[in-house]
Amino acid sequence: MGCRKHIDIKRILDFSANTIHAIFLCFLCYCIIRAITDIDALPTSQNFWGNVKSILLQMDINEIYTFIGSLGFILFGITGIYDFAYLNGLYILVPPAFVQAKEKTYIKQAEKMMELYYKKDIEFILEYEKERTNVLLQAMGIEEKQFHLINYEIIKARTESEKSIHALKRKAKKLLLHKEYIINQSALSISKKVYDKVDYFFNLYTALYDNQTCESIGKIMLSFLCLSLKEKVETIDYIVIPKGSNFLLGLETAKLLHKPVISVLSEERIFKNAFWDGNYTTDKVNNIVVIHDVLVSGKRIYESIEKLPDHSYNLYGIFCLMKYNSESFTAIDDFLKHNISEDKINCLLDIDENLLKQIYEDRYEYD
């Protein structure tokens, strides 16, 4: 209540001060008019505004120009006085409206300067990033090759403890191959199936909605990358998530790897010919890795890669958590048709409909 009363009093005082300054400026204008016109030849009135109206109507062109020039001179002078008083803290001489206008101007100027500063600073960092890194490494007595090895070891420290792909497979099986993640649609008619070529399929989304499972699978995928790419994993520029793929899997892996994510879209969302979400740099060759959940036909993957601008990427590899083996799908052959060699395709687990059926019916034995 007291705070609100204080605000009301301040508004009243500000309004009063502004009114006094406005009256003072009007009086100055009136004095200028009287100074440049023949007052004695004009009819007089007891009304102040009547006198002003009479004077304005009787002014000739020369007197109007003189009035405008004099008014401008006076206003510039008063503005200078206000500015001087504001800069020196003599706020009692400055109308509150002038103070508010000044503060708004300073805020806009500060925002503009900060915007220019950060823009130029970021441009400088990006342009001379390698040189700045080399200077820092020299100061620390570390060679660039040693720095990359150190960074690689830091990345490996975020992975699972398993030192082989076989051990990773065993851990992933125990973590994921459970009945709760298997969808049985054998009793459904074809019209009700989304995946109409299979009766059993693995629903990784359900598994990754659990935070602890998601983090564990992310570490397994990062370990898979490290074991497959070795030191090259440190030079990855982007993690690419294909359209319609499991976003959580790619995001969790990228978070552990400390690399940016590019999520490919079916259609442009903001800019023409930009079929992705994320800050993807197209003016240089980027080292990319595709992270996918279950490889079935491969169509989503190669179509997503082809949506990236030509000559903007170097594909390190396609890494899938699982590969669904079926005679209905020929993923490897389709990849070859789209200029993606078989050695680029890496799948941690192999599953098929018979395996999923065994898990669903509790007949699967873990090795």
N, C-alpha and C positions, 0 to 999 in steps of 0.2 A: 504493500500500500504506500509506504514511504517512498519507495523507488519510483512508483508511477507518479506520485505528486511532484517529485523532483524533476521528472521528465516534462510534465505539464508546465512547470514554472520556467524551465529552460526554453521551451517552445515559445512561451509568451514573451520572454526577454529577447529572444532572437527576432521574433516578429516585430517587436517594438523598435529594436535597433535598426532593422532593415527599413522600417517605415521612416524613421528619422533621417536616415541617409538618403532615401528616395525623395523626401520633402526638400532636403538640402540641395539635391541635384536639380529638382524642378525650380527651386528659387534661383539657382545659378543661371538656368536657361532663361528665366524671366529677366534677370538682370542683363544678360547678353542682348536680349531683344530690345530692352529699353535703351541700351547703350548705342545700338546701331540704327535706331529709328527716331523720327522726329515726334517726340511724345506730345509736345505742346499743340501740334496740329491735329491730334487725334481726339475723338470724343472720349470723355472720361466716364467711368462707371464705378459705382460703389462696390460692384462685384469683381473679385480678383480674376476669375476665369473669363468674365465678360471683357475686362481690359485686355487679357491675353488674346482672346478671339479677335477683338478689334485691331490689335496691333498686327497680328498675322495676316489678316485680310488686306491691310493697307501696305504691306511690304512689297517693294519692287524686286526685280530679279537680282540686282546688285546687292541689295540688303539680305536677300535669301542666301546667296553665295557666301556673303560675309558672315551670316549667322551660322551656316554649316561649318565653315572653316574655324570660326571661333569656338563653336561647340565641340568640334573634334579636338582642338587644342586643349580645351579645358578638361575634357573627358580623359584624354591621354595623360594629362598632368595628374588628375585625381587618381587614375589607375596606378600611376607610378608611385604616388604617395601611399596608396593602399598596399602595393607590393612591397615597398620599403618597410612599412610598418609591420607587415606580416612576416617578412624575413627576419626582422629584429625583435619579434615577440611582442610588439605593441598592439595587441589584439583589440584593445579598447577603441582604437582609431579605425578598425576595419569592420565593415558590415559582415555579419555571419554568413550571408549568401556568398560573399566573395571568398571567405575561408573555405566553405564547402566546395565551391567551384575549383579552387586551387588544389584541394586535397584529391578530388576526383581526377583532375588533370595529372597530378603526380602519380596516382595509382595506375592510370593508363600508361603513362610513360615508363613506370617501373615494370609493368607487365610486358610491354613491348621490348624493353631492354633485356629482360630475363629470357624472353623468347628468342631474341637474336643471339644472346650469349650462349644458351644451351644448343641452339641450332648450329652455330659456328663451332662450338666446342665438340659436339658430337661428330660433325664433319671432319674436324681436325683429328680426332681420335681414330675414326674409321680410315682416314687417308694415311695416317702415319702409325697405324696400330703395330705393325711389325717392327718398325724402327724404335718405337717407344718400348716395346717388349725387349728388344735386343739391348737397349741401353740399361734397362732394369736388370736383365740377366748378367750383363757385364759387371754391373755394380755389385752383384751378389757372387760373382765368380763362377757362374754356371753357364755352360755352353747350351746352345739351343737343343741339341740332341739329348743332353742330360735332362733338360727341362721337360721334354716330351716324355721321357721315360718316367720321370717323377710323377707327372700328371697321369700317366697310364697306371702306375702303381696305386695312386689315389682312387682312380676309378675302380680298380680291382678290389680295393678295400670295401667298396659298397656292395659287392656281389656276394653270392652264397659261398660257403666254404668248400663246396665240391670242386675238385680240380680236373674233372673229366666230363665230357658230354654224356657218357654212359651213366655217371653218378647223377647228373642233372636230370636225365630221363627218369631214373628210378624215383627221384624226389618229386618230380612233377606228376608222375603216375599216382603216387600215394596221396598227393595233395588234391588232384582233380578228378581222377577216375572213380567217381562215386555215383550212386544211383540218383541222388538228388539233382544232379546236373544233366541227366539223360532225359531226353524227351521221347516218349513212345507215342507215335502217331499211326501205328499199324492198324488200329481199329477204326481210323477215320477214313472217310471217302476221299477220293482225289480232289474233289471240289472244295474240301475244307482244309487241304494241305497247302502251306506256303512252299515247303520243300517237297515237291510232289514226287521226286525220284528216290526218296529214302523213307524208311519206316522209323529209323532211330537216328537222332542227331544230338550233338553235344551243344548245350547252351552255356557258353562261357560267360555271358552277361550275368547270369545268376551267381556264378562263382565270384566274379570280380566286384559285385556289389557289397561283398564283405570286405571291410577295410584291411584286415589282417591278411586275408587270402590275396587280395589285390597287391599288397606290398610284397608278399612272398613271391608271387608270380612275376612281378616287376623285377625283382632281384634275380630270379631264374633266367628271365629274358636277357638281362644285362650280362649275366654270366655266360649265356649262350653267345652273345655278341663278342665278349672278350675272348672266349675260347676259340671262336671262329675267325675273328679278324686280327687277333693279337694286338700289336701296337697301333694298327690302323684305326682302332676304335677311338683313339684320342683325337684323330683328325676328322671325325664326322662333323658335318656342318648342320645337318637337319635330320630329324626323325620324321618320316612321311607316313601318315595314316591314310590308307586308301578309303575311297568313298564307301560308306556303308559298313566299314570295318568296326572293330571294337575299340572305341576311342579311349576307354579307360586303360587298356593294355598298352597302347602307344604312349599315352600321357604319363603313366607311371614309370615306364622304361626311360622316357626322355627326362623325367624329373630326377631319377637316380643318376643318369648320365650327365645331367646339367647341360642339355642341348635343347634348342628351340624345336617346336613342333609345327609341322605343316599338315593340316587336315584337308584332304582333297574333296571337292564338292562336285555334285553332278552338273550344276549349272552355275554361271557367274552370279555372285551375290552382291558385289559392290562395283567392281570395275569390269569392263569388257575384257574378255580373254584371260581373266584371273580366276581360275577354277580352284581356289584354295582359300582357306582361312589361315592367317599367320603372316608374319613379316618375312616373306620369301624374297631374297635378292636375286634378280634375274640378269644382272649385268656382269656376272662372273660364273665360273663353273663351281658348283657346290657338290661336296661329297655327301651323298644321301644314303640312308638306310630305310627300307620299308619294313614296318612292323605290322603284322597281320595275325589274326587269331587262328582261324581254321582254313587251311587251303583246300578248296574243293575244285572249282573249275579254273580258278586263276583270273577270271575275266575282270573282276573288280580291281585287281592289282595292276594288270598291264594297261587297262583303260585309264587308271589313275595316273600312272607314270607318264602316259602319253599326253595327259592334260597339262603337264609341266612344259614350259617353253623349251624348244630344242636348244642344245648346246648350253643349257643352264645347270646341268647336273652330271655327276659321275656316279653311277649306281654301284655302291659297294656290295649290296646284296639284298635279298628279300628274306626276312626272317619270320617264320610262322611258328606259333606254339604247337600247332598240330597240322597233320596232313590227313585228309579223309580219302582213303583209297577205295575206289569204286570203278567198275568197268564202264559206268555211265559217264565218267569224266576223264578227260585227257589233258590235264593241266600242263604237263611238261611239254607236250607237242604244241599246245597253243602258245606257250611262252616262247618257244623256238620260232614260231611264225611271226612273233612280234619282236624279234631280235633280242630276246633275253635268254642267255645261255643257261644250261642246266646247272652249271657250277655256281651260279648266282642265287640259286634257290636252296634255302636251308630250313628244314623242318625238324623240330625237336622230337615230337611224338608222332607215331603212325597209328591211326585208328581206322576202323572199318565198321560196317553195320553189324557184323557178327560179334565183334568185340564189345560194341555198345550194348548189344542184346544180352551178352553174358553178364555185363556189369549190372544192367537193369534187372536181370533175373537172379542176381546175387550168386552167379556161378563163376565169377572171375577171380583168379588167384594171382596176387601180386608176386612178382619175382624178386 
